[in-house]
Amino acid sequence: MDKRYTDYNSYLRQIFGCRVQKISIDAGLTCPNRDGRISTDGCIYCNARGSGTGVFAQGISIAEQVVRSQLFMAKRYNAKKYIAYFQSFSNTYAPVSILKSLYDEVLTIPGVVGLAIGTRPDCVDTAILDLLESYADQYLVWIEYGLQSIHDQTLKRINRGHDFDCFQKAVALTLNRGINICAHLIFGLPGETREMMLDTAKTIASMAIDGVKLHLMYVVKGTALDTLYQQGHYQCLEQQEYVDIVCDVLELLPQKMVIQRLTGDPHPEELVAPFWSLQKTQTFSMIQEMLVKRDSWQGKNA
């Protein structure tokens, strides 16, 4: 069954002509919402690992992380080339000299053909973007901005530490540099209605965004959201509810926009709820089946 959206793997295969895998990297960086510059609490859904593996703290170097992943992915997926994905915390939150040494380290490893930098819109400036631009003539470069929602009341509720205007300014600063822009969106955030989620999608669809990651809001142990959930003040989306929202969102996004992710990917040992979020393959199938049932596709209502 053909996919009815522009998926990331197909996008990479069109560029490089082979299977390309993304390698998640923990560079040991932190976040202004953790180190006290903005807050020490972090976003309400984020734990101390910052959506990462925590392997850097175990003494595993960046280069070793990449080489280990290459060996595994070559065997499992027959991958030929790799994108180095700086994932944990905010990966532009350091002096430019340090960032350059981190990025240069992975780009010297054979088989690495690109960079993906996960960060916050309040953690970029001209100097950092100049650095990323300097790689763009030889490598595929993506910067991934965690937005989550366009609604400032939601961003405040989740202790995000920036507003939507900050995201817009970061996008404007990034444009016309050869850097691809990905926006992270979360569905099921506390207090958000379906209409608010679709408003976020409509706004992103109207901006100069090259790709999106769609995430389910799941509850992780030890987070502020966990406390709200245990107290009965937060309720997770049901699986079918999430599938319907994703399909609605795909219909609103331009066909050229690369869909890098369709749901979250929780660590099983940390997950509190919903347990259906571990059924990733089933959720993918349900999304595809719903698009077929609707006779719909990405961009149908764009």
N, C-alpha and C positions, 0 to 999 in steps of 0.2 A: 504494500500500500504506500503510495507516494505521500510524502509529508506535504502538508498544506501551509507550511511556513518556511521562512528562510533560516535554516538551522546552521549552527556554527561549524559543525564538522564538514558539511558540504561547501560552505563558504571557504574554509581553509583548503580543502581539496582542489577547488577551482583555482586558487592562487598558486599552490605549490605542486599540484599534480600527484599528491600522495597523501597517505594518512598522517595527519599532524595532531599531536597530543599536547595538551596544556599541562605543565608541571607546576604544582603549587609549591611555593617557597615561603618559608618563615625566615625573615631576615633579622629578627630580634629587635624590630622597631617597636614604637609605642604609638600613642594617640593623644591628642590634646584634650580629649574627653576622659582620659585615664590618668594623665601625669599631672593634672592640676591646673594646666593653663586655662582650660574651660571648666573642667569638673574632674573629680576623682571617681565618680560613680559609673561612667560609661553610659552608653545607650541602655535602655531598660531590658533589652533582649540579649545583650552581649555579656559573655562571661570573661574570665581572666585570660582565656586563650585567644580572644579577639578573632574568632572565626577561623583560627588556624590550627596547626598541628602541635605547636609547642616544642618542635624538635630542635630549634636553635638553642633553647635553654638546656637541652640535653647534650650540647657540645657537638652537634652535627653541623658542619659548615655548609654554606650555601652550595658550593661546588659539589660536595658529597651528596647533598639532597638531590641535586639535578642528575648526577650520574646514576644514583640508585634508582631514581624514577625512570630514567631512560632504559635501563636494563629491564625493568619490570614491564614498561609499556611496549617496548619492542617485542617482547615475548607474548604479551597478552593481546595487543591490538595490531601487531605488525607495523607499529609506528616507525616512520622514517625520519621525521623532523619534529621539532618541539618549540613550543612557546613557553618562555619562562614567566610564570605568573607569580608576582609578589603579592601575596594574599593577606597575610596576617596583619591586623591593625592598619595603620596609615603609612603607606610606603613612599610618600613624598615628604614625610615629617622628619627631616634631618637636614643638616647642612648639605649644600650642593656637592661639596667635595666627597662627602661620605656616600651620598647617593650615586655619584659617578663611579666610585670604586665598587659598589654593590652591583650596579648594572653591568659595568665592564667585566666583572668576574664571570657572570653567566654567559655573556656574549662571546667569550673566548672559548667556550666549550663546544666541541664539534656537534653539529646537528641542531643547535639552537638558532632559530631563524627569526625570532621575534620576542618582544617584551609585552607583557600586560601588567599594568601597575594599578593595584587597588588602593584607593585613597579617599579622602574627603574633599569636598569643594573648598573648604577653608584652609587647605594645606597645600595650595599651589601658588606660585607667583611667576613672574616673567623669567627669572633665572632658572627655575626648575623646568619650566616648559621649554626654554631654550635648550636645556640639556636633552630632554626627550626628543625635541625636534632634530637634534644633531644625529640621532640614531636612525631617523625615519627614512633616509635615503638608501640605507643598506638593509634595514630590518623592518618587519611589520610591527608597528607600535600602537598599542591601545592604552588609553587611560580610562580607568573605571571609577566613576564618581558615585559614591553612595548617596543617593537622594532619599529614597524610600517613599516619599510623598511630597506633593507640591503644597500641601496644606500646612501653614505655619502652626496652627493650633495642634496638629498631630506631631509635628517635629518638636514642639515644646513638650508635649505629653510624653514622648518617648525619650526626652532628655538628649536630643540629637546635638544641640549646641550650635546650630546654624539655622538660617532660614532659607526659603526658596530663592530669594534674591541672591544669596551667596552662590547657589548652584548656577543661576543664570550668568552671573559675572564670571565664574570659573569656565563655563562653556564658551563664553565670548572671548576670553583670554586664550583659550585653547585652539580656536578655529584658525584655519588657513596655515597650519604648521605641518601638515602631513601626519598628524596624530589622530587616530580614530577615537571617538568618544563613545563610551558605554555608560548607560545610567542604570543603577540598581533600584528596583522598585519592590516594595513589600506589600503584599495583600493580606488583609486580616489584622492590620494594626489596631490597637485599642482605640475605640471611639469612631472608627471610620465606617461609613456606610458604603454600599456598593456604588452609589452615585459618586462618592468622593474618590473611590479607586478609579472609576472610569474617567473622571475629570483629570486625574493625574495622567492617565494614558493619553487622553486627547491632547493635553498640553505638551507632553513629550513628543507626540507624533508631529506637532507643529514646529518643533525645534530642530536645529541642525545636529541631530544625534544619529550616530552610525549603528548603534546596537543597544540592546537592553538585556538585563538579567531580571527575570521575574522570580520572586521568592515568596514562599509561604511563610507566614508568621507562625513559628513553632516555639514552644516553651522549653528553655534550657535550665537545668538545675543550677541553683545558686544565683539566679539573676533577679532583678527587681520584678520582671514580668512573672517569674515563678511565684513570687510572693503574692502578686495580684491574683494569679490563677488559683493558688491555694486558698485565698480568702474569698473566692467566688466573684471577683471583680473583673475577670477577663474570661472570655469564651472563645475557643479556637474555631476556625472555619471547618465545616464538614468537607469531606473529600469532593462530593459532587458539587457543592457550593463553590469550592475553589476552582474546579474544572470549568464550571460555567463562566466564572469571572475571567479566567485566562482566555477562554474562547472569545468572550466579548472584547477583551483587550486586544487580542491578535487581529480581530476584524478592524480595529481602529488604527493599528500601526501600519505605516507604509511598507510595501512589499520589499523595498530595498534595505530595510532595517534588519540587521542580523540579530536573531533571537539566540543569545548565548546560553540561556538557562530558562527552564520552564517551571521549576519548583526549587525548594530548598533541599539541603543535603545534610541533615543533622547527624551528629555522632550518636550512635545508638545508646552508648553508656551515659550520655548526658541528657537524653531526651526525656521530658516530662509528658508532653502532649503536643499534637495529637499523634497517636501511634501509627495512623494510616500514612503519615509523612515518610515512613520508612519504606512504603510500597511504591517506590519511584517508578518502576517499570509499569505498574498498573496505572498510575496516574498519567503517565505519558500516553498509554493506550487509550485511556478514557478521553483525553483531550483530542486525540486523533479521531476517535470514533464519534465524538460530539461534533467535530468540524464536518465529518462526512454526513452525519445525520442532518445537520443544518444546511448541507451543500454550501459550506463556507470556507474561507481561507484568509490568510493574513492580508490585510489591506482592503477587504471587501467593502468596509464602511469608512475607509480613510478619506 
